Amino acid sequence: MTDVREQAATTAPGDVGSVQFDLEAEGLSIEAKSFGRQTWDRFRRHKLALVAGFLLVTIIVMFWVGPSFSSYAYDQPNIPDRSKGPSLDHPFGTDPLGRDMFVRVLRGGRISIRIAVVVAIVSTTLGTLLGAIAGFFGKWVDLLISQLINLFLIMPALIILFVFAIRYGNEINSVSILLGFLLWVNIARIVRGQMLQLKEQEFVQAARAAGAGSFRIITRHLLPNVVGPIVVQATLIVGTAIILESTLAFLGLGVTPPDTSLGVLINDGKGFLRDRPSAALIPGGFIVLIVLCINFLGDGLRDAFDPTSRRVRE
């Protein structure tokens, strides 16, 4: 093997084929990995992100599947069992109406995840679209969108959500879409910056020379090179959306009863912190756990898509 390496070091460029043959004869091979394979290899070395991803998937599956294993419905009152602590029959206890808190926490987690996913889809789509247009076309288009970004940056999102909920109600889809329209700014700034760098590259100039239009260049040549930052930012938006929705619900403007969310459950349980702290601590613990998992997962995705951002953990 040493002789082969020495031969490779002293071989002229025209003799590469003979060196490759000698390497294969020695049982050595050089495997060319795709970008996706390299990204996965870097991600799976990030142990904390792997654990967080597995735990997050487990929690989500529990939210969706768990209620089917219970004999109680999330909106089923049971007055004789009201305001009880955790027990074998009611693992998380019951609320003042006797409803099983275990099923309600799972139901609330499902609603919170649903809201967060819708928010991530809306904000990612809007931010990517506006950021790509601003970065690619530049000039007055970039100036207009940049000023719009600055306007949304100084908007007090919580106050807007508060006023909207009072005026138009707490319907889940409406709150989700409004949150999406408030959280697109960071993705737009990231995509705009990437577009400003990439649009001057040789492959873009070659596409222009080949007659490709602006839409084709953006969608087929530029956006695929920005997928990494978009995925990372979209992941982090999920955690931000859960916190904002929970904050809104804690202020008494959550989803409409008898439905619930994790924030609504915290709001309902805050009056029982002395007698039954589990009523607020359990849904609050789920929020903390979900957001931590999302942040660790986003950290791993960032390292995987951009290995220069920080050293990947071994």
N, C-alpha and C positions, 0 to 999 in steps of 0.2 A: 504493500500500500504506500509506503514511503517513497519507493521508486516511482510510482505513478504520479505522486504529487510533485516530486522533483522534475519529472518529465513535463508536467503541466506548466510548471513555473518557467521552464526554459524553452518551451515549444513556441515556434513562430506562429503568428495569427493564421497563416494558411494551413497549419497542421492541426486545427482544432478537432477535426473529425477523428484523427487517429487517437487523440487523447480521450475523446468521448468513448471510443471503442474500448480503450484500455480500462477506463473507469467501469464500464459495464462488465468487462471480463473480471474485474476485481470485486464485483458484487456491489459497487457503489452506483448511486443514481441521484440525479438532481431533479427534484420534483417542483414543477412550476405550479404555484398556488394562485387561485383566483382571488379577487378582492374580497368576495364573500367568505371564502375559506380562511383567509388571513384575519378578517374581522372576527369570525367565530373563534379562531384559535386564541386571539388576544382576549376576547370576552370570557372564555371559559377559564382562563388563568386568573381572572378577577373573582376570587372565591366569594368575597362578600356580596358581589352582585349576583352570582349564581344562587347563593342561599336566599337573598332577598327576592329574586325572581321566582324561585320555587315556593317560598312562603306566600308571596303575593298571589300566585296562581291558586295555591291551596285555600287561601282566604276567600277568593272570588268564587271558587267552586263550592265552598261551604255556604256562602251567601245564597247561591242559586239552588243548591241541592238540599241543604240542611232542613228547611221547613217541611219538606216532604216526609221526613222521618219523625216528625212530631205530630201528636194527635190534636194539637191546638192550632187555631188560626190566629193570625196576627191581630185581627180585629174582633176576636171572640171574648166578650166580657164574662167574668165569673166572680160575682160579688162575694161568695163565701171565701174565696182565696185571695182577696185583694190585699195589696201592700205587704206581701210576704217576702222574706229573704230567700236566698238561694237554697234549693233543696234538690233531692233526687228527682222529684216530679217536675220541678221548675228550676233548672240549673242556674238561671240568672235571676230568679225571683219573679214577682208579679208587680204590676203597676196598680195605682189606686182603683182601677176598674176590674182588677183581677186578670188582666190579659197577660199571657205568658211573655216574659221579657226576652227569653231566648229566641223565640220566633220573631219577635218585634225587632230585636237587634239585627238578626239576619235579614229581615225585610228592609230595615233602614239602611243596612250596608249595601244591599242590592240597589236601592234607589240612589244612594250617594255615588256609587260606582257608575251607574247609568248616567247621572248628571255630569260627572267628571269626563266620561268618554265623549258625550255629545259636545261638551265644551272644548275638549281637545280637538275634535274633528272640525268644528266651526272655526276656532281660532287658528288652527294650523292651515286650513284651506285659505282663509282670508289673508292671513299674514304672509303665506308663501306667494299668493297671487300678487298682492300689492308690493311686496318686497322685490319680486322678480321684475315687475313692470318698472318700478322706480330705478333699480340698479341697471337694467338693460337699456332703457331708453334715455335715462339721464335728463339733463336740461330742465325745462319747466315742469316736466312730468315728475322728475325726481324731487324738485323743489316743492311741488304741491303735496306729494305723498309724505315727504319728510316733515312738512309743517303739520300735516294731519297726525303723524306719529307723535310729534311734540305735543299736540293738543291732547291726545289721549293719555300721554304720560303724566300730565298734570291734573287729569280728571280724578276726583276722589271716587274710586270705584264703589266703595262700600256705601257711600251716600246715594249714589245713583241707583244701586240695587235696592236700597231702603225705600227710596221714593217710588221706584217702579213697582215694588211689591205692594206698597200701600195703594197705589193708583190702579194697578191692573191685576192684582191678586198673585197667588203663589203657585200657579200652574207649572208643573215640572218642566215641560218643554220650553215655555216662555222664559223661565229663569235660566235654563241651560243655554239657550240661544243668546240671551243678553250677556251672560258671563263670557260666552265665546267672542262676542263683539267687543268686550272690554279687555281681553287677554291676548289679542293677536299682535300686539306691538313688538314684543321681544323677538318673535319669529320674523316679523317683517324687517326689523333692523339687521338681524343675522343674515337673512337671505339677500337683502340689498347689498350688504358688505361683500358677500361672496360673489354676487353678480358683477359688482364693479371690478373685482379682480379677474374673474374668469372671462369676461367678454372681450378682453384684449389678447387672449391666448391664441396660439396659432391654429388650433383646431376650429375655433369659432370663425377666424378669418377664412379658413379653407371652406367651411360650410357656406359662408357668404359668397365666396367665389364660385361655388358650385350651384348657386342660385337658390339656396334655402331661404325661406321667409323668416320673419322675426318669430312667429309663433312656433315654427318647427325648431328653430335654434334654441329657444327657451325651453321647450318641452322635451326635445330629444337629445340636446347636447349640454345644456347648462344645469337644469334641475337635477338630472341624475348625479351630478357631481356635488350636489348640496344635500343629498339625502341624509347623510350622517348627522349634521347639525340640526336638521329639521326633526329627525326622529328623537334625538336627545331632548330638544326643547319641548316637543309634544309630550314626551314622557313626564317632564317636570311640570307641565301645565296641569296634568291630571291631579297631582298632589295639591297644587295651588287652588284648583277648582273645588276640591273636597274641603279645604280649609275655609274658603270663602262661603261656600254653601252652608257649612256648619256654623260659621259666624252669623250669617243671616238668619239661620234657624234659631240660634241661641238668642237672638234679639226678638224672637217671637214671630218671624216672618218666614217660616219654613214651609214645607209642602202641606197641602190641605189635609186635615184629618178626615177619615181615620187612617189614612196613609201616613207614613213616617219616614224619617231619615235619621242618620246618626246624630246630626245636629239637633233635630227635634227631640230625640230621646234625651240628650244632655240637658236641653232646656226643660223638659218635663221632670227630670230627676234632680235639678238643682235645688229644689225646695226640700229634698229629703236627704241632704248630705250628712246630717247628723244621725238620723235613724237608719237610713238605708243608703250608704254611700255607693254601693254597687250600681244603683239605678243610673248614676251619672258617670261613674268611673269606668264601667265596662264599655259603653259606646265610645267614651273618650279615649280609652285604651286602644280600641280598634282604629280610631282615626289616627292616633299617633303611630301605631304599628304600620298602617297602610302607607302613610306619608313617608315614614322612614324607609320602608321597602322601595317605594318609588324613587326616592332620592338616591339610595344605594344603587338601584338598577340604572338610573340615569347616569350616575358616576361611572359605572361599568361600561355603558354604551358609549359614553364620551371617550373613554380610554380606548375602546375597541375601534371606533370609527376614526379617531385622531390620536395615534400613539404618541405624537409629539406634544400633546397637551400636558401630560404628566406621565411619570413612569408607571407602567402597568404592574400591579401587584403580583408577585409570584405566589 
